[in-house]
Amino acid sequence: MKAREEALGIFLSALRASRIGPAMGRCFHCDGTVLEIGDNRYQTTEYERLVLIAIGKAAGSMSTAFLDQTSTIAERFEGIIAGHPSEEPLPARFRKYRGGHPTPNEASIAAAEDTLRTLESLTERDLVVFLISGGGSAMVEQFLLTSASLDVVIETHKALVECGAPITQINVVRKHLSAVKGGRLAAAAAPAEQVTVFVSDVPAGELDALSSGPTMPDRSTMDDVYQIANRYELAKRLPAPVAGLLESHALTETPKLGDITFERSQWVVLLDSACLEHAAAVQARELGWHVEVDNTCDDWSTERAAEHLLHRLREMRSARERVCLLSAGEVTVCVPSSVKGNGGRNQHFALLCSEKIADSDIVVLSGGSDGIDGNSEAAGAIVDGTTVSRADVVGFPVNRALQEFNSGALLALLGDNITTGPTGNNLRDLRILLAP
Ligand SMILES: O=C(O)[C@H](O)CO
């Protein structure tokens, strides 16, 4: 029982240490007229309009923290908050949209329209601050294919997130279909001065994939899209109008590095998954665990990642006691389109592990830093050597839950889910494996 409690303690402490407010306090300074963001300085009296555009699961919490940090000039900012709302109400001069996730909804479309209209009205005398966090690909969306209905947009996103491709490749496709991704928000805002602050839920070095890189030069090309479409047989999965667009090679290219669009753009990373992992390691060491980190399985399938990490943990265990293996990033689950189970990749990963650790003293926790795993109410799950036998006792065997992609339902029944509620943050997932 102790190792279970400690795993949970490590996870919760890592979430606390990576909160957005304190991170903004370290990165932002505002003395009344000069706004400093990282190494960039903006003399705010030189701008006519100050605009804030926040997109993603952390849009509300990033906006609240931003307005707190810039309190002396906050009144001058107007703008759009598109994503999860903050706990505290934001001033009425900000238009708010609760965009859908994991697939877009009507608010996602309305947010995209409003954002494009607002940005297109800016001039070289204006400053726009973008606050971008993960989840934004679905929460703000407008297809370049203007005849696409909301159903087509939703079906396209669903097909992409369920095709088994890593997020960076999913977003290569999304960027080339969208009027608000792959640098196109930066293009809409040019010639205004632009600074983007990131709370990243993508692998290190892949920032232009974050929320499909709305303000960054896009490194991917249309050829990449066609290759990804072939590799993941997207023609079979995508709705007809979008599949047709890809088959006829009728996409348009995104803005690239060196384009005039980005001449007045800066980018600053506020938090990423390395911060979460570092905080977990600090807490685990304080509890007396010997900690190692293994992120090699980022974007692997849940099966391969479970095999790899448990093998590594057992190797560590053969040399010493109280070993803790941490792994940040995401694993992928390929869900057949007909399946209607409850759960997410963390719960699926944890349940897969439960079969491999049955009757042992190993504990495995897998949780999302946003507090929402897939379509479930949980952040993730924590399993141990008794999970399989407890599942048998309630008449819902682990292998059935896995086959039905219904891990969330079984883990809820067993009390093995972790429920934090939405955290207002989004730094990818954390896996904590303990062998006492
Ligand atoms: O919204 C998205 O595209 C993912 O969360 C990655 O940032």
The ligand as an ORCA input file, in Angstrom:
! r2SCAN-3c Opt
* xyz 0 1
  O      -3.558     20.254    -29.536
  C      -2.639     19.552    -29.935
  O      -2.293     19.518    -31.102
  C      -1.903     18.658    -29.000
  O      -2.323     18.809    -27.687
  C      -0.418     18.915    -29.126
  O      -0.115     20.202    -28.742
*
